[in-house]
Amino acid sequence: MSSYIIRGGNRLEGKVRIGGSKNAALGIIAAAMAADGPSVIENLPDVSDIKLLLSICSELGAEVEMLGPGEVRIDPRSVLTHEACIDLVRKFRGSYYLLGAFLGRFNAARMYLPGGCDLGSRPIDLHIKGFEALGAHFEMEQDGIISLSADKLEGAGIFLDQVSVGATINIMLAAVHVPGMTVIDNAAREPHIVDVANFLNAMGANIRGAGTDVIRIEGRPVLPGNISYAIIPDQIEAGTYMMMAPLTGGDLLVENIIPKHMETLSAKLEEMGAVIEEGGDYIRCTMPEGVPLRAASFKTLPYPGFPTDLQPQAVTLLCKAQGTGRMIENIYENRFQYISYLRLMGANIITSGKLAVVQGGSVLHGAPVEARDLRAGAAMVMAGLMAEGETTVQNIYPIQRGYENFLDKLHAIGADIEEVGAAGVRPVW
Ligand code: EPZ
């Protein structure tokens, strides 16, 4: 198991180039598996979740060919099964998009329940409700196998009781092949929903309204594919680096991003005292010398609200700010587990249910901590960057699930960080 060793205190400055969106890529790879022809996907992030999903596609019979760094050609025509009962499926969340893709393409899907970060209970009832509305019969088999089958599927109106990124994408993936009109009401509006819809439309689907809370999908019998498509930049990777500027009193140019996707974070960082300069595809985030970092209140919400995937990083930043900061976590019931490690490093944080109150300004000191999940892992690295002395972040595999070339990117902006121990990532390309 690998660890990062971080010697804190360096001011970070320079440029960071952001990779493709992991969560868009997961939906888009599954979308490629629903096509009737090959697709070329560009700007794929070099992270382990993507490698796992490509491995699954290839194990299921798809032709998966890496054309170059971050560029893959997927030809799903050789996939003749709707079953994905292989262990890799249980290792991450995004594998569940094959349910929608296969249900639409084969009128059936059967696979293990997905894995993913431990953030409290993560039901998939809304996905199932959507599939059932389209006419699928659902059964939960032994050993955690989800089984969906249908004699006939037909477009339907589906109201999501709760805004769900995964359910919105999964229902879109199925509905593109289903005859008639499907309308998803109270749909999620995250940038990656729009990206998956754009990819599906380029493949030949007819989806309108992605990016709003009502998405209309008119099913098509054939989705020819034969496209080349570049994935949008990763909003969460970009946000993580943006926060490292005020965290270390630094000056970072975060490039290859869509600044619009960062608006909520940019506004918060400005409120805290950072200077934000926006260009066409970059944001420069600077902490002016002599200006104190001020505390702020955050509330996680579906897009365009503050993303839950930036919550642990923001709480870590609040540890440095002057005054009392607040974080309300509205999306997940158990996404404060990492706070015990921040306390171990000297942070003054009280939690009660959805609320964390951070009394900022305490000096953190290095300690052995763990990457409990992907974003909490990034937050631990951030804590190490500002702490006095040496921090060891153990079990860094979750971080590698979502941050490409993390070590190289951090070195390039001046961080003192090294990786020790055996690499935990399964090499695929
Ligand atoms: C996606 O998870 C992302 N994962 C998560 O990113 C992200 O935290 C989350 O969206 C919210 O933005 C992927 O895209 C692979 P949801 P997802 O369905 O789709 C409840 C990361 O760090 N819910 O929007 O699983 C659910 O419990 C990861 O990159 C139901 O109750 O999230 C949660 O409270 C972690 N029933 C809320 O909705 C359902 O059927 C939002 O979940 C589905 C969800």
Boltz pocket constraint, residues with backbone or C-beta under 6 A from the ligand:
constraints:
  - pocket:
      binder: B
      contacts: [[A, 23], [A, 26], [A, 93], [A, 94], [A, 117], [A, 121], [A, 122], [A, 123], [A, 124], [A, 125], [A, 126], [A, 127], [A, 128], [A, 162], [A, 163], [A, 164], [A, 165], [A, 166], [A, 167], [A, 188], [A, 308], [A, 309], [A, 330], [A, 331], [A, 332], [A, 333], [A, 374], [A, 375], [A, 402]]
      max_distance: 6.0
